[in-house]
């Protein structure tokens, strides 16, 4: 069978990319055809004061990327993409009026308005009762809290439909309204036991059930491109838009190259999502106390995980140094950080003080000082503090996931952009006492593309079939400290030298 080509649109909170993927029974080939910067925009006047997403600008970049995907396929002698799938970060949304127009610009989850929403929701539904329905860890920016704040704003009276960001973009591509279930599960308004909208909960919170669109599953055909979209991108009118795991972590977990059930994963980028995969939710009090979450995955799996702040701490530190005119070369700093002695300061990366943009190095130094630890005295020292802290948080989450589920964890799969950070991978292997398999870097785009390809019949039907294709890609193995390094294995590269980025 000849390869099927698809376009995977993968939107992150700091950058977006459009990938062309060619998939057949022998493997997957991924080509980046368009990458663009992304980030929240601060509006400081009027009713919409706060942090917002330029979603129209993001849509423009998606159209540009789809056009380049078509051009790139033709240059390579491949068929133009037969399908398009979109994933992004979770929880943020747009509101549509009765005529389908977007009401204002979507807020960014890092906006501070969520705090008032938390108070309003918990006044109506206590935290334990909320968890019993949605199974989610407490995060102050979850959609349900944003909506509680939204009810006091000017858009609420006119709102008729809520669309999470990937669903909003697919609406603009196809004209079809719906909510993909893996992302819907992050809103706090999905019943994790039934997989349906928790309409009784929504009504108790003053959220009309009609605001929540019909649910769709990964692999479901959403529709074909609108004529004007086909003209602008050069794609055929017959091009299908397919629902994927539209929460980026759901797509990333599809591309975890696991061979069994005894694994934990760290999907590491701006956030670090750390956990394991289960057949059903775990909703006991110990899970609530540990602040773990039960989010829906592809094929009805449960992504049992904890959110850790992730490389946001490092990225925001680099931005602060560059704004101040200081040299901030990541490769050099990682090499220097790897050469520093162990035993430096460790902070709690999930402290709410690290959530919003700003002078991250000053916040990290203050956190060290306030906890009675030595303050990092160099850029490399601060980088090492961040990575030591993330690795320690990852290790705690892996141990907690095993304890709370009764599962044995034999290996940690670290996927996403963080898999390129050799020092972070080594520190995670040391902290967990387990081998870390690092890669693939583009796990989210791969998972997105593989779900599309499966829907088109290019792969086997099982999740294991998709993961078998991922295992053919290069992966790096970091043994736990003190463990012998085995002989070379096909597809794996043993890593012992960490003094490079």
Secondary structure, 3 states (H helix, E strand, C coil): CCCEEEEEEEECCCEEEEEEEEEECCEEEEEEEEEEECCCEEECCCCCCEEECCHHHHHHHHHHHHHHHHHHHHHHCCCCCCEEEEEECCCCEEEECCCCCECCCCECCCCCCHHHHHHHHHHHCCHHHHHHHHCCCCCCCCHHHHHHHHCCCCCHHHCCEEEEHHHHHHHHHHCCCCEEHHHHCCCCCECCCCCCECHHHHHHCCCCHHHECCEECCCCEEEECCHHHHHHHCCCCCCEEECCCCEHHHHHHHCCCCCCCCEEEEEECCCEEEEEEECCCCCCHHHHHHCCEEEECHHHCEEEEEEECCCHHHHHHHHHHHHCCCCCCHHHHHHHHHCCCCCCCCCCCCCHHHCCCCCHHHHHHHHHHHCCCCCCCCHHHHHHHHHHHHHHHHHHHHHHHHHHHCCCCCEEEEECHHHHCHHHHHHHHHHHCCEEEECCCCHHHHHHHHHHHHHCCCCCCCHHHHHHHHCCCCEEEECCCCCCCCCCCCCEEECCCCCCC
